[in-house]
């Protein structure tokens, strides 16, 4: 049985865009509005259609965010997603420059499985570190925080997943 690819999903800058000069669209969700939505005033910037698009990638979705349980109580319902696993972050941030503090915990969480990590703070240092230490295919895809996930990002993810799944089968 083939191993499913993990998709580590950041929230701020990935699902919730920020920092663009133009105003952001405001969305409403056809899914039940979570009770915790008022605590997150930028939630209306999240396009609820992203939930179906992420699911369609065929990966095992995992929250890789400091939102912690709010990702499941607030964002998952907004996106029409089930409760997703959460990466359990270490008590202390990894300050080993130039790596992102999430890099080592995500590689440990993946435990040798193929993965995609979408985040707005990734660098070439993270990509090089993962390539040298993670035995399975991994795509670290940087999202432009001003726009969040776009059609172009999904095209990159789909193309990489097609290639990596083919390589794993072959």
N, C-alpha and C positions, 0 to 999 in steps of 0.2 A: 504494500500500500504506500503510495507516494506521501511524502511529508508535506504538509501545507506550509505555505509561506506566511510568515507573520507580517503584519503591517502595523508598525508603531506610529501612533497618531498624536501629534502635538495639537494644541488648541489655539493659543494666542499667536496670531500671525499666520497660522495655517488654516484654521477654520474661521477664526475671527480676524478679518483684515483690520489694519490700523496704519495711520501715518500717511495716507495719500492726500493730495491737495484737494481732490474733488470729494463731494459728499458721497456717502455710501448708500447703496440701496437698503431699504428696510423690508424684511421678510416677515411673513406670518407662516406658521406651520399648520398643516392640516392634521397634525398629530396633537394629542392632548398637551396643552400648555402645562409644563411642570410647575409645581407650587414654588419651587426655588428660583424661578425665572426672574423675579423682581430683584433678586440679589445680584444679578448679572445684567446690567443695563445694556451691554453690547450684544446680547444674545440675538437681537433682531438683525444683526449683520450676518448671521450664519444662514446660508441658503439651506433650507431643509432638504432640498433635492440632493445634497451631498451625501446623505445617508445611503440612499439607493445606489448612487454612483460608487461609493466606497465598497458597499456590499457586492456589487457586480464585479469587482476586481477578483473575487474568489479567494481572498486572503483571510487569515484569522486576524481580526481587528483587535488591537490592544491599545488602551489609553497610555500614552507616554507624556504625561502632562502634570503640572503642579496643581491642576484642578482637583486631583485625587477623586474622592467619591462624588464631588459635584459633577464630574464628567458623566457619571451614570445617572445621577438624580435629575440633572438639568439638561445636559446636551443630548444624551442618548434618546430621551423621549422626544425632544425637539426634532431630531434627525430621523426618528422612526427606527432606531436601532435597539437591539436588546441590551441588557447589561453586559458590558465588556470587561475582560480582565484588566486590572490596573497594575502598572509596574510599581513595585514597592521600592521607593527611593531610599538610599542610605540616609542615615541621620545627619551625616556631614557631607557637604558638597565636595566633589573631587576638584581641587583647584590646580591640578597639574596642567599648566598652560602648555600648549595652546588647545588642548582637548576641551570639548564641551563637557560639562559636568554629567550629562546624561550618557555619554558614550560607553563608558565601562559598564554601568548597570544594564544598559540595553543589550550589550554583547553577552553579558552573563545571563540575562533573562532568556535570550534566544537559545542558549545552550547548544550551539552548533547547527541550529535550524536556519534555513534561508530566511532573510527578512528584508523589508523595505522600511525605511524610517523617513517620514516626512516632517520637516521642521523648518523654521525660518532662521535658525542660528547655526546651521551646519557649515563646516569649513573643510578645506582640503586636508587639514591635519586629522580631522575625524575620519575622513575617507581612507587616508593612508594607514591610520592606526587599525581600523577595522579590517582592511585588506590584508594586513600583515598578521593579524591575530585571530580572525574568524574563518573557520574552515569551509563554510558554505557561502553561496552567492549572497551578496548584500548590496542593496542600493540605498545610499544616503542622498536623498533628494531635497535640495533647498528650495523652499517656497518663498516667493517675494511677499513679505509681510504687508505690503500696501494693498495687495489684491487677494491674498489667501489662495486656496487651491483653485486653479483655473483649468479650462479645457486643455491648454498646453501641458500643464502638469499631469493631468490624467493620461494624455497621449504618451508622455514619457514613461509613466508607471505601467501602462498597458504594454508598451513595446518591450520594456525590460522584463516584465513578468512572462511575456510570450517567449522571449529568448531564454530566460533562466529555467523555465519549466521544460522547455525543449532540451536544454543541456542536462537537466536532472534525469529526464527519461532516457536520453541517448547514452 
